[in-house]
Amino acid sequence: MKAITLRDVSKEYGNVKALKSINLEIMSGEFVGIMGPSGSGKSTLLYLIAGLEKPTSGSIEVLGTDVTSMKEDQLSEFRKNNMAFVFQFYYLLEDFNVLENLTIVGELARVKEPKKKALELLDYLRLSHRKNHKPNQLSGGEQQRVAIGRALMLEPKIILADEPTGNLDMEDSLRIFNLFKSLNEEKGITFLIATHNVELTSYFGRIVRLRDGMLV
């Protein structure tokens, strides 16, 4: 089954052509990397797939649904039920502890027994001992794992990650990618990850390369 399909997708910001006629298919269960120099369009591509931005032209299907024609409320509901986004910056709620950061997401998404699910995820992520700590008491790698746990509260079929290890050292980067890979293999989650770190290329089943807004 196709997880993501882009047909002749272009994105312009004023006179800047960020993406130019992109045609791309990602199959369910794939572990795909997006690589290319800074400014090549990696983040734009992920934002369009997530429906966080609209393409200037072309169409995008996610799990067989055309997300480019959806209204914002429909898109928000679809995204909540199918996709999660992991950013380079963690965007954790600083006034809440680790457990609360996950539980709040579950409550907003009407997840059944959100606190129980959050505790199970923290155990899976090996963060149970940090559940009562606030984000500023965690390392960068731990904060990113909390952000991943928050994404997993929604039980996504697809995870889009934009430079998720950009602020981490190599040791923590490898931990995050090992976690991603295990989620891909154990739960069948489709991953599309933008990264500039060539040392992580061996993790990917396939690499999509961008340059100047075009596939190369």
C-alpha positions in Angstrom: 0.0 0.0 0.0 1.2 3.5 -0.8 1.6 5.7 2.3 2.5 8.9 0.5 2.1 10.0 -3.1 3.2 13.4 -4.5 2.2 14.3 -8.1 3.9 17.3 -9.8 4.1 19.1 -6.4 5.6 22.6 -6.5 5.9 25.2 -3.8 6.7 28.9 -4.2 7.3 31.6 -1.6 7.0 34.8 -3.6 9.7 34.6 -6.3 11.4 31.7 -4.5 10.7 28.2 -5.9 11.3 25.9 -2.9 10.1 22.8 -4.7 9.8 22.1 -8.4 7.5 19.4 -9.9 8.2 16.7 -7.3 6.9 13.2 -8.0 7.4 10.8 -5.2 5.9 7.6 -3.8 6.6 6.2 -0.3 5.2 2.7 0.5 3.7 1.8 3.9 6.4 0.5 6.2 9.3 2.2 4.5 12.1 3.9 6.3 13.1 6.7 4.0 15.7 9.5 4.4 15.5 12.9 2.7 19.0 14.3 2.2 20.3 17.4 0.5 22.1 20.7 1.3 20.6 23.4 3.4 17.9 25.2 1.4 17.2 22.3 -0.9 13.6 21.9 0.2 13.7 19.1 2.7 11.6 20.8 5.4 9.2 22.2 2.9 8.5 18.7 1.5 7.7 17.4 5.0 5.5 20.4 5.9 3.5 19.9 2.7 3.0 16.1 3.3 1.9 16.9 6.9 -0.6 19.5 5.6 1.1 22.2 7.6 1.5 24.1 4.3 -0.3 23.9 1.0 1.5 23.3 -2.3 1.4 26.0 -5.0 0.5 23.3 -7.5 0.2 19.5 -7.7 -1.5 17.0 -5.4 -0.5 15.0 -2.3 -2.2 11.8 -1.1 -1.5 10.3 2.3 -2.9 6.8 2.9 -5.1 7.2 -0.2 -6.6 10.6 0.9 -5.9 13.8 -1.0 -4.8 16.1 1.8 -4.4 19.1 -0.6 -8.2 19.4 -1.0 -9.1 19.1 2.6 -10.4 22.0 4.8 -8.4 22.8 7.8 -10.6 21.1 10.4 -10.8 17.9 8.3 -7.0 18.0 7.8 -6.4 18.5 11.5 -8.6 15.4 12.3 -6.9 13.4 9.6 -3.4 14.3 10.8 -4.3 13.5 14.4 -5.5 10.0 13.4 -2.7 9.2 11.0 0.5 11.3 11.2 2.9 12.7 13.7 5.7 15.3 13.3 9.0 15.3 15.1 10.9 18.6 14.9 14.5 19.5 15.5 13.4 21.6 18.4 11.5 19.6 21.0 8.7 22.1 21.8 7.9 20.5 25.2 5.7 22.3 27.7 8.3 23.7 30.1 5.9 24.1 33.1 4.9 20.4 33.0 6.8 17.3 33.8 7.6 14.5 31.3 4.5 12.4 32.2 2.2 15.4 31.9 3.7 16.4 28.5 2.5 13.1 27.1 -0.8 12.8 29.1 -2.0 16.3 27.9 -1.6 15.3 24.3 -3.6 12.1 25.0 -6.3 14.0 26.7 -6.6 16.5 23.8 -6.8 13.6 21.3 -9.3 11.8 23.5 -7.0 8.8 23.9 -8.5 6.1 26.1 -6.7 6.1 29.5 -4.1 8.7 28.5 -2.0 8.5 31.7 -1.8 4.7 31.5 -0.7 4.9 27.8 1.8 7.6 28.7 3.4 5.5 31.4 3.6 2.5 29.0 5.3 4.7 26.4 7.8 6.1 28.9 8.7 2.6 29.9 9.2 1.6 26.3 11.4 4.8 25.8 13.3 4.0 29.0 12.3 7.2 30.5 10.2 6.0 33.4 12.8 7.2 35.9 12.4 10.7 34.4 8.6 10.9 34.4 8.4 13.6 37.2 11.2 15.7 35.8 10.6 18.9 33.8 12.2 19.4 30.4 15.0 21.7 31.6 16.2 18.8 33.9 16.7 16.5 30.9 19.5 16.1 28.4 18.9 16.9 24.7 18.6 13.3 23.9 16.1 12.7 26.6 14.0 15.7 25.6 13.9 14.4 22.0 12.7 11.0 23.3 9.9 12.7 25.2 9.0 14.5 22.0 8.9 11.1 20.2 6.8 9.7 23.0 4.4 12.6 22.6 4.1 11.8 18.9 3.5 8.1 19.7 0.5 9.0 22.0 -1.5 9.4 18.8 -0.5 5.9 17.5 0.5 7.3 14.1 0.8 5.3 10.9 3.4 7.8 9.6 6.1 9.7 11.4 7.6 12.7 9.6 10.8 14.0 11.3 12.7 17.2 10.4 16.3 17.1 11.4 15.4 15.2 14.6 19.0 14.8 15.7 20.2 18.2 14.5 20.8 19.4 18.1 22.3 16.2 19.4 25.7 14.7 19.6 26.5 11.5 17.7 25.8 9.2 20.6 22.3 10.5 21.2 21.7 10.7 17.4 22.4 7.0 17.2 20.0 6.3 20.1 17.2 8.2 18.4 17.7 6.4 15.1 17.9 3.0 16.8 14.5 3.9 18.4 13.1 5.0 15.1 14.2 1.8 13.5 12.8 -0.4 16.2 9.4 1.5 15.9 9.5 0.9 12.1 10.3 -2.8 12.5 8.1 -3.6 15.5 5.0 -1.4 14.8 5.2 -1.0 11.0 5.3 2.8 11.2 6.3 4.5 8.0 9.2 7.0 8.5 10.2 9.9 6.4 13.2 11.7 7.9 15.1 14.8 6.8 18.7 14.8 7.8 22.0 16.3 6.7 24.0 13.7 8.8 25.7 11.4 6.3 26.8 9.1 9.1 23.1 8.0 9.5 22.6 6.9 5.9 23.1 3.2 6.7 19.8 3.2 8.7 17.7 4.1 5.6 16.1 1.6 3.3 16.0 4.3 0.7 17.2 7.9 0.4 15.5 10.7 -1.5 17.9 13.4 -2.5 17.0 17.0 -3.1 19.0 19.8 -4.6 17.6 23.3 -5.5 14.0 22.0 -4.9 14.3 19.1 -7.3 14.8 15.4 -6.9 18.3 14.3 -8.1 
